[in-house]
Amino acid sequence: MVYALVVAWLVLAAIVVLTWGRLGTDRGWRGVVLALTLGLSLLHQLLFATVTEDALVSFRYAVNIADGNGPVFNPGERVEGYTNFFWLVLIALPRAAFGADVQSTAVAFGILSALGCVLLSYFLANRIVAAAAPEGAEPRPAIGIAAAVLTAAAGGLAVYGASGSEVPLFVLLVLAVCYSLAARRPVVAGVLVAFAVMTSPEGLVVGVLGGLWLAGAAVKKQHTWWAPAGYTLGALVFLIPRLAWRLTFYQHYLPAPVAAKLGGPFGAQVAGGWPYLSGFALAHQGFLLLGLVAAVALLLRRSAGAALESRALIWLLFAMAAGLAAAAVVSGGDAGPSWRLLAAVPPLLAVGSVAAYGVLTADVEVKPSPRPRVWPTGTRLVPVTACGLAGIAVLVSVFSPDMLGRVRDWHTYGTQLTEIGGWLGTYLPPGSVVSAAAPGALSARGGQLLIVDVLGRTDEHIAHDGRHDGGFATDYDYVVNSRRPTVAVPADSGYADSQRCTIDPVYAGQYEVATFRRVGTPYWVAVYPRTEQARIVVDDLDKDPDFRYVPCPT
């Protein structure tokens, strides 16, 4: 798959550079190149194709919604252990209507959303550039091809495209909000903002910046005051009922994952967020440099007339990218690979930078200008730059330790934890309580097990009242003495490569270690059965021919 991706980039780059002169006038060629760009995006996504732990949690919620149990992780426990309500509804509907598999639905929707981001980048860049074109200027639709190629090469979008998570849909909604504002459809933009907020908490950043942008445009007489008013109403008509329902059903303002993550000291949050942002910046230097050059060029060269609104839209794209980066720092980053919280930043920078080139050279295309040119206008500058940076992004996806290598480890851990969950679900009595740090993977094949998330992401008490010592909240006294799990699964990274007989101190006294060898492999798994039930639990789990109980040396 790595070689196929690199070859696809080389072929696309060659075609884009060699046919650039025709792309502005030949609609057929543009269609061919867009199709090839979508193919590159698809291959990029399939290179990773790993379902995430967070997605598996969402799948359990979606299954319960579709099956009539309501939006709960464990039936009977009203805990908002998700932040992606809109995504849950989308992936639950096909199961409720046709009995479709939730995971397959989520992966398909994610891939389609990522492909939609590529197409919308093309249309958004062209829309901004066309709005700035002087009267009598020829349209330049080839500009959008450069934005589409860069978006297809964005690693974060590719990693999460086939992950089953809401990330691609969120990026698509962010771009759709920007397109609606560019098309002067503020009410539609407000509705899309509401969907973005209900897909990811970072949508609040997008919504606030979009509202401020419209208010500024109204002050400058570029919009009437009905525009920000309609935008706000379009958002609130969905967000207010959603908030009211949340308070009624869950009786909390904050979802459990947000409360579990953000309950610690602010300084500790920021201290964890800076390395997260710096790692992203190191892997995405090309996109950041492109955005910086575009921003400096916009500052150095003034425009008037129709170009003013286009320039303002470009600044909005850059402001959204910066706002999302700031939100990631304040929230302390994320434990998953490939910077999930920043997946929307490269597409925003790509569209903004390409559109800036188009806006700043709009008058040059009509007549020679005596003013100094901040941007060269050679016919090959745009395709060579876009394809070159796209190639760098593809290489980063392949060789960065935080991209392909880490995702493959992630896939291995998830697969192993899912096997462990299936083993426990098959041989423990229905309704058994299991505590774990990876509730999604354990529940994927865990049947009717009740999973207690020791990090509070799907547990109300731990999320809101647990102890924050950095990272997620914990309360092991509550887990051990109140939830009293039948079995605790201490590992969150799959099997171990050796027998481990040391018990975690938080479980010592009331639990003991039971180690099992995965038959036919060099792998081991340790679980902690409750002491008074240990003999029965071990005998039940030892019935599986694939897991053989091996007592710890005494």
C-alpha positions in Angstrom: 0.0 0.0 0.0 2.9 2.4 0.7 4.3 1.9 -2.8 0.8 2.3 -4.3 0.4 5.6 -2.5 3.7 7.0 -3.6 3.1 5.9 -7.2 -0.3 7.5 -7.1 1.2 10.8 -5.9 3.9 10.7 -8.6 1.3 10.1 -11.3 -1.0 12.8 -10.0 1.8 15.3 -9.7 3.1 14.7 -13.2 -0.4 15.1 -14.7 -1.2 18.2 -12.7 2.1 20.0 -13.6 2.1 18.9 -17.3 -1.6 19.8 -17.9 -1.8 22.9 -15.7 -2.3 25.2 -18.6 -5.3 23.2 -19.8 -7.0 22.7 -16.4 -8.3 26.3 -16.4 -10.2 25.9 -19.6 -10.8 22.2 -20.1 -13.6 21.0 -17.8 -13.0 17.3 -18.8 -9.4 17.4 -17.8 -10.3 19.0 -14.5 -12.8 16.2 -13.9 -10.1 13.6 -14.6 -7.6 15.3 -12.3 -10.2 15.6 -9.5 -11.0 11.9 -9.9 -7.2 11.1 -9.6 -7.0 13.4 -6.5 -9.9 11.5 -4.9 -8.1 8.3 -5.7 -5.0 9.6 -4.0 -7.1 10.5 -0.9 -8.7 7.0 -0.9 -5.3 5.2 -1.0 -4.0 7.5 1.7 -6.9 6.6 3.9 -6.6 2.8 3.2 -2.9 3.0 4.1 -4.0 3.5 7.8 -7.6 2.0 8.0 -7.6 1.4 11.7 -10.7 1.7 13.9 -10.0 3.8 17.0 -10.8 3.2 20.7 -13.0 6.3 20.7 -14.8 5.0 17.7 -15.5 1.7 19.3 -17.1 3.5 22.3 -19.3 5.4 19.8 -20.3 2.2 18.1 -21.6 0.8 21.4 -23.6 3.9 22.0 -25.0 3.8 18.4 -25.9 0.1 18.8 -27.8 0.9 22.0 -29.6 3.8 20.3 -30.6 1.7 17.3 -31.7 -1.3 19.5 -33.9 0.9 21.7 -31.8 1.1 24.8 -31.1 4.8 24.4 -27.9 6.7 24.2 -26.1 4.8 26.9 -22.8 2.8 27.1 -24.1 0.3 29.7 -27.9 -0.3 29.6 -29.5 1.4 32.5 -26.6 3.9 33.1 -27.2 7.4 31.8 -23.7 8.6 31.1 -22.9 10.9 28.2 -19.6 9.2 27.4 -19.4 10.8 23.9 -18.9 14.3 22.4 -20.2 13.4 18.9 -24.0 13.2 19.2 -24.6 14.1 15.5 -22.2 11.4 14.4 -23.9 8.8 16.7 -27.3 9.6 15.1 -25.9 9.3 11.6 -24.3 5.9 12.2 -27.2 4.5 14.2 -29.9 5.3 11.6 -28.9 2.6 9.1 -28.9 0.0 11.8 -32.2 1.1 13.1 -33.7 1.2 9.6 -32.1 -1.7 7.8 -30.1 -3.6 10.4 -26.8 -2.4 8.9 -23.5 -3.0 10.8 -22.6 0.1 12.7 -18.8 -0.2 12.3 -19.1 -0.7 8.5 -21.5 2.2 8.3 -19.1 4.5 10.3 -16.1 3.5 8.2 -17.9 4.2 5.0 -19.3 7.5 6.2 -15.8 8.5 7.3 -14.2 7.7 4.0 -16.9 9.6 2.1 -16.5 12.6 4.5 -12.8 12.7 3.8 -13.4 12.6 0.1 -16.0 15.3 0.5 -13.3 17.4 2.2 -11.1 17.1 -0.9 -14.0 18.2 -3.2 -15.1 21.0 -0.9 -11.5 22.4 -0.7 -11.6 22.6 -4.5 -14.9 24.5 -4.6 -14.1 26.7 -1.6 -10.8 27.9 -3.0 -12.4 28.6 -6.4 -15.3 30.5 -4.7 -13.0 32.8 -2.8 -10.8 33.5 -5.8 -13.8 34.1 -8.2 -15.3 36.6 -5.8 -12.1 38.7 -6.0 -11.7 38.6 -9.7 -12.0 42.0 -11.5 -14.7 42.6 -14.1 -13.8 41.0 -17.3 -11.3 38.5 -15.8 -11.2 35.0 -17.0 -12.2 32.4 -14.4 -9.4 30.3 -13.0 -10.9 27.1 -11.7 -7.5 25.3 -11.8 -6.6 27.1 -8.6 -8.9 24.8 -6.7 -7.1 21.7 -7.9 -4.1 22.8 -5.9 -6.2 23.0 -2.7 -7.7 19.6 -3.4 -4.3 18.0 -3.9 -3.0 19.4 -0.6 -6.1 18.3 1.3 -5.8 14.8 -0.1 -2.3 14.6 1.1 -3.1 15.8 4.7 -2.0 13.0 7.0 -4.4 13.6 9.9 -7.4 13.5 7.7 -6.2 10.3 6.0 -5.5 8.6 9.4 -9.0 9.2 10.6 -10.8 8.7 7.3 -11.4 5.0 7.7 -11.2 5.0 11.5 -14.9 5.0 12.2 -14.5 8.2 14.2 -16.3 11.6 13.6 -13.1 13.5 12.7 -13.6 13.5 8.9 -17.2 14.6 9.3 -16.1 17.4 11.6 -13.5 18.7 9.1 -16.1 18.5 6.3 -18.5 20.6 8.4 -15.8 23.2 9.1 -15.1 23.6 5.4 -18.9 23.7 4.7 -19.3 26.5 7.2 -16.6 28.5 5.4 -18.2 27.8 2.1 -21.6 28.9 3.3 -20.1 32.1 4.5 -18.3 32.6 1.2 -21.6 32.0 -0.6 -23.3 34.6 1.7 -25.7 32.0 3.3 -25.3 32.9 7.0 -28.4 30.9 8.2 -27.1 27.8 6.5 -23.7 28.5 8.0 -25.3 28.7 11.5 -27.1 25.4 11.0 -23.8 23.8 9.9 -22.1 25.3 13.0 -24.7 23.6 15.2 -23.9 20.3 13.5 -20.2 20.9 13.9 -20.6 21.6 17.7 -22.7 18.4 18.0 -19.9 16.5 16.2 -17.0 17.8 18.2 -16.5 20.3 21.1 -14.0 22.2 18.9 -16.9 23.3 16.8 -17.5 26.0 19.4 -14.2 27.6 18.2 -15.4 27.6 14.6 -18.9 28.9 15.6 -17.5 31.8 17.6 -15.0 32.9 15.0 -17.6 32.7 12.2 -20.0 34.8 14.3 -17.3 37.4 15.0 -16.4 37.5 11.3 -20.0 38.2 10.3 -20.3 40.9 12.9 -17.1 42.5 11.6 -18.5 42.3 8.1 -21.7 44.0 9.3 -19.7 46.8 10.9 -17.9 47.3 7.6 -21.2 47.4 5.7 -20.3 44.2 3.7 -23.3 42.5 5.3 -26.4 43.7 7.0 -26.9 43.0 10.7 -29.4 40.3 9.7 -26.5 38.1 8.7 -25.0 37.6 12.2 -28.5 37.5 13.6 -29.6 34.8 11.1 -26.3 32.9 11.7 -26.9 32.9 15.5 -30.5 31.8 15.1 -29.6 29.0 12.7 -27.2 27.6 15.3 -29.4 28.1 18.3 -32.4 26.5 16.8 -30.5 23.1 17.1 -28.2 23.8 20.0 -30.8 24.9 22.5 -33.0 21.8 22.2 -29.8 19.7 22.3 -28.7 21.3 25.5 -32.1 21.1 27.1 -32.3 17.4 26.2 -28.8 16.8 27.6 -29.8 18.4 30.9 -33.0 16.4 31.1 -31.5 13.0 30.2 -28.0 13.2 31.6 -28.5 16.0 34.2 -25.0 17.5 33.3 -23.8 20.3 31.2 -20.5 18.6 30.3 -20.1 15.2 28.6 -18.1 12.7 30.8 -15.0 12.7 28.4 -14.7 16.5 28.6 -15.2 16.6 32.4 -12.8 13.7 32.9 -10.1 15.4 30.8 -10.5 19.1 31.8 -11.0 18.8 35.5 -7.4 19.2 36.4 -5.2 22.3 36.9 -5.1 24.7 33.9 -1.3 24.9 34.0 -1.1 21.1 33.7 -3.4 21.1 30.8 -1.4 23.6 28.9 1.9 21.9 29.8 0.5 18.8 28.1 -0.8 20.7 25.1 2.4 22.4 24.0 4.3 19.2 23.2 1.2 18.0 21.3 1.2 21.2 19.2 5.0 21.2 18.7 4.8 17.6 17.4 2.1 18.5 14.9 4.1 21.6 13.8 7.2 19.5 13.2 5.3 17.0 11.0 3.4 19.7 9.1 6.1 22.2 8.4 5.1 22.5 4.7 1.5 23.5 5.5 2.6 25.9 8.2 5.2 27.5 5.9 2.7 27.8 3.1 0.2 29.5 5.5 2.9 31.9 6.8 4.0 33.0 3.3 0.3 33.6 2.4 -0.3 35.6 5.5 2.8 37.8 5.0 1.8 38.3 1.4 -1.7 39.4 2.4 -0.2 41.9 4.8 2.3 43.3 2.4 -0.1 43.8 -0.5 -3.3 45.7 -0.2 -6.5 45.2 -2.2 -9.7 47.0 -2.8 -13.2 46.4 -4.0 -14.4 42.9 -4.4 -11.1 41.5 -3.2 -11.7 42.8 0.4 -14.3 40.2 1.3 -12.2 37.4 -0.3 -9.2 38.5 1.8 -11.4 38.6 4.9 -12.5 35.0 4.2 -8.9 33.9 3.9 -8.1 35.5 7.2 -11.1 33.7 8.7 -9.7 30.4 7.5 -6.3 31.2 9.1 -8.1 32.3 12.3 -10.0 29.1 12.5 -6.7 27.1 12.1 -5.1 29.1 14.8 -8.2 28.8 17.1 -8.3 25.1 16.7 -4.6 24.9 17.5 -5.1 27.0 20.7 -8.0 24.9 21.7 -5.8 21.7 21.4 -3.2 23.3 23.7 -5.7 24.4 26.3 -7.3 21.0 26.3 -4.0 19.3 26.9 -3.7 17.5 23.6 -4.9 14.0 22.9 -3.5 10.5 23.5 -4.3 9.2 20.0 -1.8 9.3 17.1 -1.6 11.8 14.3 -3.1 14.8 16.1 -6.8 14.1 15.9 -7.7 17.5 17.4 -5.8 19.3 14.6 -7.0 17.3 11.6 -8.9 20.4 10.2 -5.8 22.7 10.4 -3.9 21.5 7.2 -7.0 21.7 4.9 -7.8 25.2 6.3 -4.2 26.3 5.6 -4.2 24.7 2.2 -7.4 26.4 1.0 -6.5 29.7 2.6 -3.0 29.7 1.1 -4.1 28.7 -2.4 -6.9 31.2 -2.3 -4.5 33.9 -1.2 -2.4 33.3 -4.3 -5.4 33.5 -6.5 -6.7 36.7 -4.9 -3.3 38.5 -4.9 -2.7 37.7 -8.6 -6.3 38.3 -9.7 -5.5 41.7 -11.3 -2.2 40.4 -12.8 -4.2 38.0 -14.9 -6.1 40.9 -16.4 -3.3 43.4 -17.1 0.3 43.9 -16.2 0.7 45.7 -12.9 3.4 48.3 -12.2 3.4 47.4 -8.6 6.0 44.9 -7.2 4.7 41.4 -7.2 4.8 39.7 -3.9 4.0 36.4 -5.4 5.6 35.1 -8.7 3.0 34.4 -11.3 4.7 31.8 -13.4 2.3 29.2 -14.7 4.1 26.4 -13.0 4.4 27.9 -9.5 1.1 26.7 -8.1 1.1 23.1 -9.3 4.8 22.5 -8.5 4.4 24.0 -5.0 1.2 22.1 -4.3 2.4 18.8 -5.6 5.8 19.2 -3.9 4.2 19.9 -0.5 1.7 17.1 -1.1 4.6 14.7 -1.7 6.3 15.8 1.5 3.0 15.2 3.4 2.8 11.7 1.9 6.3 10.9 3.0 5.6 12.2 6.5 2.6 9.9 6.6 4.8 7.0 5.8 8.0 7.8 7.8 6.9 9.9 10.8 7.0 7.8 14.0 3.7 9.4 15.0 1.9 8.4 11.8 2.0 5.0 10.1 4.2 3.2 12.6 2.1 4.3 15.6 -1.1 3.6 13.8 0.0 0.1 13.1 0.8 -0.4 16.8 -2.5 1.1 17.6 -4.2 -1.4 15.3 -2.4 -4.3 17.0 -3.3 -3.2 20.5 -7.0 -2.7 19.5 -7.2 -6.1 17.8 -5.7 -7.8 20.8 -8.0 -6.0 23.3 -11.0 -6.8 21.2 -10.0 -10.5 21.4 -9.6 -10.2 25.1 -13.1 -8.6 25.3 -14.6 -11.4 23.2 -13.0 -14.0 25.5 -14.4 -12.4 28.6 -17.8 -11.8 27.1 -18.1 -15.4 26.0 -17.0 -17.1 29.3 -18.1 -14.7 32.0 -21.8 -14.7 33.0 -23.9 -12.0 31.3 -24.0 -8.8 33.2 -20.6 -9.3 34.8 -18.8 -6.0 35.6 -15.4 -5.5 34.1 -13.1 -2.5 34.8 -10.7 -1.4 32.1 -8.8 1.5 30.7 -9.9 0.6 27.1 -13.7 0.2 27.4 -14.4 0.5 23.6 -12.2 -2.3 22.5 -13.3 -4.6 25.3 -16.9 -4.0 24.6 -16.6 -4.5 20.8 -17.1 -8.3 21.2 -17.9 -8.2 24.9 -21.6 -9.0 24.5 -23.5 -8.2 27.7 -20.5 -7.2 29.9 -20.9 -4.0 31.9 -17.7 -2.1 31.4 -16.4 0.4 34.0 -14.0 2.9 32.4 -11.4 3.6 35.1 -10.5 6.9 33.4 -14.1 8.2 33.7 -14.9 8.7 30.0 -18.0 6.6 30.3 -18.5 6.8 34.1 -20.4 9.7 35.6 -18.9 9.6 39.1 -15.3 9.4 38.0 -15.6 12.0 35.3 -17.2 14.7 37.6 -15.9 13.7 41.0 -12.7 11.8 40.4 -9.2 12.9 41.2 -7.2 14.7 38.5 -3.4 14.2 38.8 -2.7 15.0 35.1 -4.5 13.3 32.3 -8.0 11.8 32.8 -9.7 11.5 36.2 -9.5 8.4 38.4 -11.1 7.0 41.5 -10.0 3.5 42.2 -11.5 3.4 45.6 -14.9 3.9 43.9 -14.1 1.3 41.3 -13.1 -1.4 43.7 -15.5 -0.7 46.6 -18.6 0.7 44.8 -18.6 -0.8 41.3 -17.0 -4.0 42.6 -16.0 -5.4 39.1 -15.9 -9.2 38.8 -12.7 -8.8 36.7 -10.3 -6.0 36.2 -8.2 -5.8 33.0 -5.2 -3.6 33.7 -3.6 -3.5 30.3 -4.6 -0.9 27.7 -2.1 -2.1 25.1 -3.1 -5.7 24.3 -1.1 -8.7 25.2 2.2 -8.8 27.2 5.2 -10.6 25.9 5.9 -12.3 29.3 4.0 -13.6 32.3 3.3 -10.7 34.7 2.4 -11.7 38.2 2.6 -8.3 40.0 -0.7 -6.8 40.8 -1.4 -3.1 40.5 -1.5 -1.6 44.0 -4.9 -0.1 43.5 -6.4 -3.6 43.3 -4.2 -5.3 45.9 -6.1 -6.9 48.8 -9.4 -7.5 47.2 -8.2 -8.9 43.9 -5.5 -11.4 42.8 -3.6 -12.0 39.6 -4.6 -14.7 37.1 -2.3 -15.1 34.1 -3.3 -16.8 30.8 -1.2 -17.9 27.9 -2.6 -17.1 24.4 -2.3 -20.6 22.9 -0.1 -20.8 19.8 1.6 -17.4 20.5 4.3 -16.0 22.7 1.7 -13.7 24.3 0.2 -13.5 27.8 -2.7 -11.7 29.4 -3.2 -10.9 33.1 -6.6 -10.2 34.6 -7.5 -9.5 38.2 -10.5 -11.6 39.4 -12.1 -10.5 42.7 -10.6 -12.7 45.5 -13.8 -14.3 46.6 -14.8 -15.2 43.1 -11.3 -16.0 41.7 -11.6 -19.8 41.6 -14.9 -19.7 39.7 -13.8 -16.9 37.3 -10.5 -18.7 36.5 -12.3 -22.0 35.8 -14.8 -20.3 33.5 -12.1 -18.4 31.6 -9.9 -21.5 31.3 -12.6 -23.2 29.3 -11.6 -21.3 26.2 -9.2 -23.5 24.2 -7.3 -20.3 23.0 -6.5 -19.1 26.5 -4.7 -21.5 28.9 -4.4 -20.6 32.6 -0.9 -20.7 34.0 -0.5 -20.1 37.7 2.1 -17.6 38.9 5.2 -19.1 40.5 4.9 -19.2 44.3 
